[in-house]
Amino acid sequence: AYGHIKHNNVVVMGYSRGAATVLNWLGTKKPTNIAAAIVESPYDSITNALDFFCKNAGVGWIPYGILYTSPNLFFGKFDYKGVFPIKVIQHLDPAMPLLIIASLEDALVPAASTATLYTRLLQYDYPHVYFLLLNKGKHGYLLEDQDAHYYLNAVHAFYKKYDLPHNAAFAAAGQKILSQCQPSKKEVDEALKNKKSFISY
């Protein structure tokens, strides 16, 4: 797909596995024509996401050896030693604007897994990374849940900040939200612990 658009400046977006794929691609292929990236509910690694899922399902006793190879039952080419976002996130272009989105209600990819990617970029002093942590929203349906308007407005404020096409009304409504989307690691950790976003709506 990239071959068809590689001569244009583009915004790339993905959610869940697609979000992880976007980050893996950006970190390993390092394309030069990306105007910005938006990733919704990416996991830091599939094994961490599986561990969380099993604990929530009451089967946290499954041995790691079985847990880490279980995706092979559904995805024959899965390699638990392969490329995961947490392994390549520090290789992203530091000049690229990146908006990371997660929900505290996500029962499939925990907000903590997504937050790890943001805090890793903080360690590397990435200046254009933002983290939108929503209180409400089920996995894959963040734009259909109670906090959808915060999501939509923040995205357009993000577009406006980086001179990308945007809806002016949405961007104006999202400016306050986006201004809070560069929290410290301490603020992120407290939000995860208290299950309440660091963003004041």
C-alpha positions, -999 to +999 in steps of 0.1 A: +000+000+000+029+024+008+041+020-028+010+038-040+014+068-017+051+071-011+053+103-032+027+121-011+028+134+025+004+113+044-011+108+079-011+072+089-035+058+114-043+024+129-060+008+159-051-023+180-030-047+158-031-021+131-017+005+155+011-018+164+017-025+128+020+013+121+045+017+149+065-013+138+066-001+102+076+035+112+103+022+135+118-003+111+112+012+076+116+049+086+095+064+057+103+100+050+069+113+039+048+109+070+032+141+081+018+126+113+007+093+129-023+085+151-024+051+169-054+039+189-049+012+215-016-002+204+000-028+226+036-026+237+040-063+230+015-090+222+029-112+250+021-085+276-014-080+262-019-118+264-007-118+300-032-091+309-060-108+290-055-141+308-053-125+342-086-108+335-102-140+323-090-158+355-065-180+338-034-162+348-019-196+358-011-205+322+026-211+319+045-184+299+059-210+275+023-219+264+011-183+267+038-169+244+034-195+217-005-197+218-009-171+190+006-196+166-027-215+168-044-186+150-014-169+133+010-194+119+038-169+113+037-154+148+071-152+165+071-141+202+107-130+197+097-109+167+092-071+162+069-054+187+063-017+191+082-015+224+114-028+207+114-002+179+095+028+193+127+047+200+136+045+163+107+067+152+115+100+136+116+125+165+103+152+142+071+133+134+040+143+153+025+112+170-008+110+189-013+079+210-048+071+222-060+047+249-090+040+271-091+030+308-121+008+300-102-012+273-104-048+284-084-063+255-054-040+252-048-024+287-042+013+288-010+005+308+004-014+278-003+016+255+010+040+281+043+022+282+049+033+246+043+069+254+066+069+285+093+051+266+093+080+241+095+105+270+127+088+280+141+096+246+128+132+248+105+130+218+090+165+215+060+158+194+044+128+211+009+132+227-010+107+248-049+110+249-061+088+278-099+085+278-119+074+308-146+057+287-145+035+256-144-002+248-117-017+226-122-008+190-152+015+197-136+046+212-153+067+186-187+053+194-185+056+232-192+084+258-158+101+253-160+100+215-163+138+211-131+143+232-113+119+209-126+137+177-119+172+190-084+163+201-075+147+168-086+179+149-067+201+174-036+178+167-041+183+130-044+221+134-012+223+155+008+207+127-009+226+098-028+196+085-063+197+071-089+199+100-123+210+110-120+244+127-148+240+151-136+206+163-101+218+166-111+248+187-131+225+210-101+201+213-074+227+220-077+225+258-077+187+256-046+185+234-028+209+257-030+183+285-019+154+263+018+156+272+018+144+308+048+133+328+054+097+336+043+104+371+010+118+359+005+087+337+013+063+365-011+080+388-039+080+362-035+043+357-034+036+394-065+057+401-082+047+369-090+083+362-075+102+332-050+130+338-071+151+314-096+176+328-124+179+304 
